[in-house]
Amino acid sequence: MSAIEQKTVTADEAGMRLDRWFKAHYPGLGFGRLQKLLRTGQVRLDGKRAESSTRVAKGQVVRIPPLGVELQANDQRNAKPRSTKLIDDDRQAIEEMMLFEDAHVMVLNKPAGLAVQGGSGLKRHLDGMLEAFTDQKGDKPRLVHRLDRETSGIILVARTRKAAQELTKAFRHRNTQKVYWAMVAGVPKPRQGRISTFLARSEELEAMQVVRQGGDDAQHAVSLYNVFEQSAQKLSWVTLKPVTGRTHQLRAHTAHIGHPIIGDDKYFNIENWELPGGIQNRLHLLARRIVIPHPSGHGVIDVSAPLPPHMQQTWNLLGFNASDYDPENDDPQDEGPPRKR
């Protein structure tokens, strides 16, 4: 670049720190050099001096002085990524998970056993697989919430930064509905209720524990449940609605009321309980449905996921039919007194 350039901040970039805006557009520009350009007034925002931490707004104009080799780095970033078998395989896998997509969001049906994000010893995870959808600007779709590795079902992915902001805001303000299906041991009584506890992580157990209010790291957690169908007194098809979004909340809450989820290797706490024949010892928890305002501001996203194979096998064995469920009438409602604090 041999001349001064003026760039306008787009709607999707609104709210970004100025240094991050530069990193997105000019990845070859070092932080130290950017600081010098800002300090000497060569970089300006709407004609005024700015700092690296300044948040940009839609429509603002950034003055960029001649940067030389940085333009070449940006051109390389904008080039289409080299096609590889791994990228093709990841793209195909994501497309097979797709329940809904548009220019703003993807709704995926995550299979049980696939981790959402990387961790110790994990080579393949959903966040990494989304690299296959990186666009020509170098932007990758963004996860806006998580599911446990062995939980199957709905997970939202934002295609743009603006969509990620709006979806995250909807989760933070609890302006969303999430409904899970689970198979639990026994039959909860009453058949419909509200579980309200405080949860904190136990490093010793590597799990969440119910604790007293005011304890270290104690977080209030509320879940609604409804028994939809049962098999004698042995098993129940339960629908669950997390009002709050704590780690392992539904798994810890069902165990707390004495009806842990089948196949839960962390929270199943009934001694000498035998798994009925024909049922796989895998976590029977499905993120079944999500209802959330569309990040564009128009309408809502309302998507449901089918039972994963191991849960469908259990439903078939017990004679349960997923199509019997009516979400308008059978989703858990906030009625009745709280269960066990």
C-alpha positions in Angstrom: 0.0 0.0 0.0 1.6 3.3 -1.1 -1.2 5.7 -0.2 -3.5 6.6 2.7 -6.6 4.5 2.8 -10.0 5.1 4.4 -12.0 2.1 5.6 -15.6 2.1 6.9 -16.5 -0.1 9.9 -19.2 -2.6 9.0 -22.2 -3.6 11.1 -20.6 -6.9 11.9 -17.5 -5.2 13.2 -19.3 -2.8 15.5 -18.0 -3.1 19.1 -14.6 -4.5 18.2 -11.5 -3.1 19.8 -9.5 -1.0 17.3 -6.4 -3.2 17.7 -8.5 -6.3 16.9 -10.1 -4.6 14.0 -6.6 -4.0 12.6 -5.6 -7.6 13.3 -8.6 -8.8 11.3 -7.8 -6.6 8.3 -4.0 -6.5 8.5 -2.7 -9.6 10.3 0.9 -8.8 9.3 0.8 -5.5 11.3 2.5 -6.0 14.6 1.0 -4.6 17.8 4.1 -2.4 18.5 3.9 -0.8 15.1 0.2 -0.2 15.5 0.8 1.5 18.8 3.4 3.8 17.3 1.0 4.7 14.4 -1.8 5.5 17.0 0.6 7.4 19.2 1.8 9.6 16.3 -1.7 10.2 15.0 -1.2 8.4 11.7 -4.1 6.1 12.5 -7.3 8.1 13.2 -11.0 7.2 13.8 -13.4 9.7 12.2 -10.5 12.1 12.0 -9.7 11.9 15.7 -6.9 10.2 17.6 -7.8 6.9 19.1 -6.3 4.2 21.3 -5.9 0.5 20.7 -8.7 -0.3 23.2 -11.2 2.1 21.5 -14.4 0.3 20.4 -15.3 1.0 16.8 -18.9 1.7 15.7 -20.8 1.0 12.5 -20.1 3.7 9.9 -17.0 5.1 11.5 -14.1 5.7 9.1 -10.6 4.4 10.0 -7.7 6.3 8.5 -4.9 3.9 7.5 -1.4 5.2 6.6 0.8 3.4 4.0 1.7 0.0 5.5 3.8 -1.6 2.8 4.3 -5.4 3.3 1.2 -5.7 5.6 -1.1 -5.4 2.5 0.6 -8.6 1.1 -0.1 -10.4 4.4 -3.8 -9.3 4.1 -4.0 -10.5 0.5 -2.7 -13.9 1.6 -5.3 -14.0 4.4 -8.1 -13.3 1.9 -7.0 -16.1 -0.5 -9.2 -19.1 -0.4 -7.8 -21.9 1.8 -6.1 -24.8 0.2 -8.5 -27.7 -0.2 -7.4 -30.8 1.7 -9.1 -34.1 2.5 -9.4 -33.1 6.1 -11.2 -29.9 5.3 -13.5 -31.7 2.9 -14.2 -34.4 5.5 -15.0 -31.8 8.2 -17.2 -29.8 5.9 -19.1 -33.0 4.9 -19.5 -34.0 8.6 -20.8 -30.5 9.5 -23.3 -30.5 6.6 -24.6 -33.9 7.8 -25.2 -32.4 11.2 -27.1 -29.4 9.8 -30.7 -28.9 10.9 -31.0 -25.3 9.8 -28.8 -22.6 8.2 -29.0 -19.2 6.8 -26.6 -16.3 6.3 -26.5 -15.6 10.1 -26.6 -18.9 11.9 -26.2 -22.7 11.7 -28.1 -25.1 13.9 -26.3 -28.4 14.2 -27.3 -31.8 15.6 -24.1 -32.8 17.5 -23.6 -36.5 17.8 -22.8 -38.1 21.2 -19.1 -38.5 21.7 -18.0 -35.5 19.7 -16.4 -32.8 21.9 -17.4 -29.2 21.3 -14.0 -27.7 22.0 -10.5 -29.0 22.3 -8.9 -30.5 25.4 -6.2 -32.8 26.6 -5.7 -35.6 24.1 -8.5 -34.4 21.7 -7.5 -34.2 18.1 -11.0 -33.7 16.6 -13.7 -31.4 18.0 -16.5 -29.3 16.6 -14.8 -26.0 17.1 -11.8 -27.2 15.0 -14.1 -28.7 12.4 -15.7 -25.3 11.8 -12.4 -24.2 10.4 -13.6 -25.8 7.1 -16.2 -23.0 6.9 -13.7 -20.1 7.2 -14.6 -17.4 4.6 -12.4 -15.4 2.3 -12.0 -12.7 5.0 -10.6 -15.3 7.4 -13.7 -15.4 9.6 -14.7 -18.7 11.1 -18.2 -19.5 12.4 -18.4 -19.0 16.2 -19.8 -21.3 18.9 -22.2 -19.5 21.2 -22.8 -22.2 23.8 -21.6 -25.7 24.6 -22.8 -29.3 25.2 -21.1 -32.0 27.2 -19.1 -34.4 25.0 -21.6 -37.3 25.5 -24.7 -35.2 25.2 -26.2 -35.2 21.7 -28.5 -32.7 20.1 -28.8 -29.0 19.2 -26.0 -26.6 19.2 -26.0 -23.1 17.8 -23.2 -21.6 15.6 -23.0 -18.0 14.6 -21.8 -17.3 11.1 -20.9 -13.6 11.8 -19.6 -11.6 14.7 -22.8 -9.6 15.0 -24.9 -12.8 15.1 -22.6 -14.2 17.8 -23.2 -11.0 19.9 -27.0 -11.2 19.5 -27.2 -14.9 20.3 -24.9 -14.6 23.3 -27.0 -11.7 24.6 -30.2 -13.8 24.2 -28.6 -16.6 26.3 -27.3 -14.1 28.9 -30.7 -12.5 29.3 -32.4 -15.9 29.3 -34.5 -14.9 26.3 -34.4 -18.4 25.0 -36.0 -21.8 25.6 -34.0 -25.0 25.7 -35.7 -28.4 26.2 -33.8 -31.6 26.8 -35.0 -35.2 26.8 -33.6 -37.8 29.2 -34.1 -41.3 30.3 -33.8 -41.5 34.1 -33.8 -44.2 36.7 -37.2 -44.5 38.6 -40.1 -42.1 38.4 -39.8 -38.6 39.9 -42.5 -37.5 42.3 -44.3 -35.2 41.8 -44.3 -35.9 38.1 -43.7 -32.2 37.3 -41.6 -29.9 39.3 -38.8 -27.3 39.8 -35.4 -28.1 41.1 -33.5 -25.2 42.8 -30.1 -25.7 44.3 -26.6 -24.1 44.5 -23.9 -25.9 42.6 -20.1 -25.7 42.8 -17.3 -27.7 41.2 -15.6 -30.4 43.2 -12.0 -30.7 42.0 -11.7 -34.0 43.8 -14.6 -35.6 42.1 -14.2 -33.6 38.8 -17.9 -33.0 38.9 -20.5 -30.5 40.1 -21.9 -30.8 43.7 -24.9 -29.4 45.4 -23.7 -27.0 48.1 -25.0 -24.5 50.6 -25.8 -20.9 49.5 -22.9 -18.6 50.2 -20.3 -21.3 49.8 -17.1 -20.9 47.7 -18.0 -20.6 44.0 -21.6 -21.6 44.7 -23.9 -20.7 41.8 -27.7 -20.8 41.9 -29.1 -23.3 39.4 -32.8 -23.9 38.5 -34.2 -26.7 36.3 -37.8 -27.6 35.4 -38.8 -31.2 34.7 -41.8 -33.2 33.5 -42.3 -37.0 33.4 -43.8 -37.7 30.0 -43.8 -41.5 30.0 -42.6 -44.3 32.3 -41.8 -48.0 32.1 -43.3 -49.5 35.3 -41.3 -47.9 38.2 -37.9 -48.7 36.6 -37.4 -45.9 34.0 -38.9 -42.6 33.0 -38.8 -40.4 29.8 -38.3 -37.0 31.4 -38.3 -33.6 29.7 -36.0 -31.0 31.2 -35.7 -27.2 30.9 -32.7 -25.5 32.3 -33.7 -22.0 33.6 -30.1 -21.2 34.3 -27.1 -22.6 32.4 -24.6 -24.1 34.8 -22.1 -26.8 33.9 -23.6 -30.3 34.1 -26.7 -28.7 35.7 -29.3 -31.2 34.4 -27.1 -34.2 35.2 -26.4 -33.0 38.7 -30.0 -32.0 39.4 -31.6 -35.3 38.3 -29.0 -37.2 40.4 -29.8 -34.8 43.3 -33.5 -35.7 43.4 -32.6 -39.5 43.2 -33.3 -40.1 39.5 -30.0 -39.9 37.7 -29.7 -40.1 33.9 -29.1 -43.5 32.4 -25.5 -44.0 31.3 -24.1 -41.0 33.2 -20.7 -42.1 34.3 -20.2 -39.0 36.6 -23.5 -38.6 38.3 -25.3 -42.0 38.4 -25.3 -42.7 42.1 -27.7 -45.6 42.8 -25.8 -48.6 44.1 -26.5 -52.1 42.8 -28.8 -50.7 40.1 -28.9 -52.9 37.0 -29.3 -51.6 33.5 -32.2 -53.3 31.7 -31.1 -55.7 28.9 -30.9 -54.2 25.5 -30.2 -50.6 26.7 -26.8 -49.2 26.0 -24.8 -47.9 28.9 -24.4 -44.4 27.2 -25.6 -41.0 28.4 -29.3 -40.7 27.6 -29.5 -37.0 27.3 -30.6 -35.1 24.2 -30.6 -31.3 23.6 -34.0 -31.7 21.9 -35.3 -28.2 21.1 -34.2 -24.6 21.1 -36.3 -21.5 20.6 -34.4 -18.2 20.4 -34.8 -14.8 18.7 -33.2 -14.7 15.3 -30.0 -12.7 15.5 -31.2 -10.6 12.5 -34.0 -9.2 14.8 -36.7 -10.8 12.6 -38.6 -13.8 13.9 -37.3 -16.7 15.9 -35.3 -19.9 15.4 -37.3 -22.9 16.6 -35.5 -26.2 15.8 -35.8 -29.8 17.2 -33.3 -32.6 17.0 -34.1 -36.3 16.5 -33.1 -39.0 19.1 -29.6 -40.3 18.6 -29.3 -44.0 17.7 -28.6 -45.3 21.2 -31.6 -43.4 22.7 -33.8 -44.4 19.8 -33.0 -48.0 20.5 -34.1 -47.5 24.1 -37.3 -45.8 23.1 -38.1 -48.7 20.7 -37.4 -51.3 23.4 -39.7 -49.6 25.9 -42.4 -48.9 23.3 -42.1 -45.1 23.5 -42.9 -43.0 20.4 -41.2 -39.6 20.1 -43.9 -38.4 17.8 -46.4 -38.6 20.7 -44.8 -35.6 22.2 -46.4 -32.2 21.7 -44.0 -29.4 22.5 -46.7 -26.8 22.9 -48.4 -28.9 25.7 -45.7 -31.2 27.0 -42.6 -28.9 27.5 -41.9 -28.4 31.2 -43.7 -25.5 32.9 -42.7 -23.5 35.9 -45.3 -24.9 38.3 -45.2 -26.4 41.7 -42.8 -25.9 44.6 -39.1 -26.3 44.2 -37.6 -29.7 44.8 -34.9 -30.2 47.5 -32.6 -27.3 48.1 
